[in-house]
Structures are given as structure tokens and as C-alpha cells.
Amino acid sequence: MITHHAEARLWLLSTPCTTSYAFQLDADDVPRHVHWGRPLSLEQAVAVAADLPAEDPGGDDPGGEEYVVEGGLRFGAPSLIVRFDDGVCGFEWRFVSHTVEENLLTLSFTDRVRSLGLDLNYRIRDGHDQIERWAVLTAGEPVDVLRFDSAAWTLPARDDYRVSHVVGEWGREFELRRDQVPVGETVFTSRLGITGQHAGPWLMLDAQDAAEGHGEVWSATLAWSGSRRITLRRDPYGRASWTGGFGHDGLVWKLDVGERLKTPVFTGLYAPDGALRPTWTVTLVAAVILGLGYGVYLAVDTALVTEVLPASADRGKDMALANLMTSLPFVLVPPIASVVLSSLGGYRSLFLCSAGMSVLGAVTVWKVKAVR
């Protein structure tokens, strides 16, 4: 559910189970983060916003912005960096309008001086607690885009924070790493151009007190399979935040008049009662069972394939063809899946396509009655 308090210039997104997310516009039209956590009513969110400090405790950085732009007293990592043809940089917020269509909220802004539009999008889904965010930039004059993140996420002040993320290599994918968040900036980036086992576009934060069944956890995943950067920041006053999106330092998108640039979705999830992860013992037992089962299946399946090949003289060629058919889906499926996800109905359609391919695969081997 999405609600709006016109007098406070505040919006509240409420997911079905565990989460409220609130932000507001200040007197200069700058969007400010208010709350991301346990459920609040609209009146409670307005009260929380009224208690927030008007400026940073140190007086040197306003902080707490919903989407960080370049310019003014801002010393954190910006989500948006633009440069116009005359060398002018920065973005000055001017609110235009907001729209709500079912579970999608869009706030439209423009620069106070230059012809540049920025839309911030928020979407919640029925039956889920995730919040999806992305941004759209529309050029009314030529502009270079040096950085354009999907979203920035802000957490409440805590005495300490711990970040969890995954790294790995072939055969050791998704190795969990957990580290204290230092004061300053920590960058999670990949310039490989694809999503691989080296570093996933996901991170999770807690106040060093979360476990399987207790403790607050905030996490986010970037829906992007190319080069990316997520910058995590912790200030001296206990606040943590991060901004992330596609691309990396050195890239420039050049927009001409009327052209638009849309970011990938950055999905955030708040869990009030633990990380909901399996215990280490269960993980080890599951790894043994899965490894044993898959090993037996692979050995039997390979032996069975050699017994049903049509001609013994062509087994080498046929096995090479079978290996190609096994590897080819890793090349073809990602672009096909991206089209299905973006234009043909999302994950429900993707799962239906997968089911259809499984049925088709079963049909193609129906004539194999037995081995020789």
C-alpha cells in the first residue's frame, strides 16, 4: 500500500508483512529518507520525520538523502553525476509531481536551471516485502552522465554495523564474507561485464547482533548482469547507507535532447527477525547429500548416454555434440531470460518457459526405450 501525507510532503510504502518505508521532501524539494524498518502508520511516519535533525550532527554534511546528487554540502558518494556542455555540473532539485498506479510510485523532478528531468520509482508487490527502486533520466539538452545509480538506501544509526556479501571462484561459488563496516566508504564493484562467481551484486547489513532467528537485517540486490558498483558508507555518527547501480568509474553516457536513460532495478528487503539463513551444520549436511546425489546422477547419466548413441564409430563426435548441447544454454538463456523478465510477464513467464522446455526435452527422448 502506498499513502501520501500532503502537508508533511511524505510518502509511506507499506508491504504486506514486515516493512514500512518512508521519505519526504524538505523545503528545498530535496527528498530525505525517514524510515526503513518495522511497520508504521502514516501518522507515526510523520511523527518520526518531525523528530529527525534538520542538519547533520557535525554540521558539515546534511546526510540522509533519499537519492544523493552532486553539489552543495555533500561529501558522500553521489548517486547522480552529470556534466553539461558548458562544463556546469550538479543537479538542483525541483519537485514537479507524483503519480501512484496500483503499487508503483513515481516522483518526477527537474533541475531548477537546466533542462534535465529525473524520475524516482518505487514499487511494491502483493505478497512480498521487497521494495524495488529505479531511476529514469530525461535530457532536455545535451548532457554527459558520469554516474547514474538505481537507488540509495539509508539505515538508522547504530553503535556498529556488519556487512555480509558473497565472493568465490569456480567450485567455490557464493562464499559468505562478513566484516565490520568501517567509518568511511567501502566499494563493492565488478568490471567483468557479466555476473559471475567472483562477486555477487548483493549485500546485507546488520548491527552485529543478527542471527538465524533474531535481529534486524537490511539487504539489497542489484538486478544487473554487467559491470556495477555499490558504495557503502558509514559516518562517524553511526549511520550507514549505500548507493549502487550499473557501470563503473570512467564510463560516460551521452544523452542528446529527448533521450532517456533508465537504470536497472535495485531491490531492498528488511527482515525484522533474523537473516533467515540455515545453520552451518544444516549447510554441511545438505552439501554432502547434494554432492553425493549429483555425483551418482552424473556418473549414471554419462554411462547411459554412451549406451544409447546410434553408432559406436561416431561416439566421439556424438559426445562432443552432447557436450555442446549442455553448454549452449549457458550462452542462450541469459539474453532470452532478460527479454522474458522485462517484456513478457516477469518470473512467472520465465518459470512457465522453463517448464515448457523441460517437457519438450522429455518428448525428444521418448523413443529411447532401453539401452543396448
C-alpha positions, 0 to 999 in steps of 0.5 A: 500500500502506498499513502501520501501525507500532503502537508508533511510532503511524505510518502509511506510504502507499506508491504504486506508483512514486515516493512514500512518505508518512508521519505519526504521532501524538505523545503528545498524539494530535496527528498530525505529518507525517514524510515526503513524498518518495522511497520508504521502508520502514516501518522507515526511516519510523520511523527518520526520525520518531525523528530529527525535533525534538520542538519547533520550532527557535525554540521558539515554534511546534511546526510540522509538523502533519499537519492544523493546528487552532486553539489552543495554540502555533500561529501558522500558518494553521489548517486547522480553525476552529470556534466553539461556542455558548458562544463556546469555540473550538479543537479538542483532539485525541483519537485514537479509531481507524483503519480501512484498506479496500483503499487508503483510510485513515481516522483518526477523532478527537474533541475531548477536551471537546466533542462534535465528531468529525473524520475524516482520509482518505487514499487511494491508487490502483493505478497512480498516485502521487497521494495524495488527502486529505479531511476529514469533520466530525461535530457532536455539538452545535451548532457554527459552522465558520469554516474547514474545509480538505481537507488540509495538506501539509508539505515538508522544509526547504530553503535556498529554495523556488519556487512555480509556479501558473497565472493568465490571462484569456480567450485567455490561459488557464493562464499559468505564474507562478513566484516565490520563496516568501517567509518568511511566508504567501502566499494563493492564493484565488478568490471567483468561485464557479466555476473559471475562467481567472483562477486555477487551484486548483493549485500546485507547489513546488520548491527552485529547482533543478527542471527538465524532467528533474531535481529534486524537485517537490511539487504539489497540486490542489484538486478544487473548482469554487467559491470556495477558498483555499490558504495557503502558508507558509514559516518562517524555518527553511526549511520550507514547507507549505500548507493549502487547501480550499473557501470563503473568509474570512467564510463560516460553516457551521452544523452542528446535532447529527448533521450532517456536513460533508465537504470536497472532495478535495485531491490531492498528487503528488511527482515525484522527477525533474523537473516533467515539463513540455515545453520552451518551444520544444516549447510554441511549436511545438505552439501554432502547429500547434494554432492553425493546425489549429483555425483551418482546422477552424473556418473549414471547419466554419462554411462547411459548416454554412451549406451544409447548413441546410434553408432559406436564409430561416431561416439566421439563426435556424438559426445562432443555434440552432447557436450555442446548441447549442455553448454549452449544454454549457458550462452542462450538463456541469459539474453532470452531470460532478460527479454522474458523478465522485462517484456513478457510477464516477469518470473512467472513467464520465465518459470512457465518457459522453463517448464515448457522446455523441460517437457519438450526435452522429455518428448525428444527422448521418448523413443529411447526405450532401453539401452543396448 
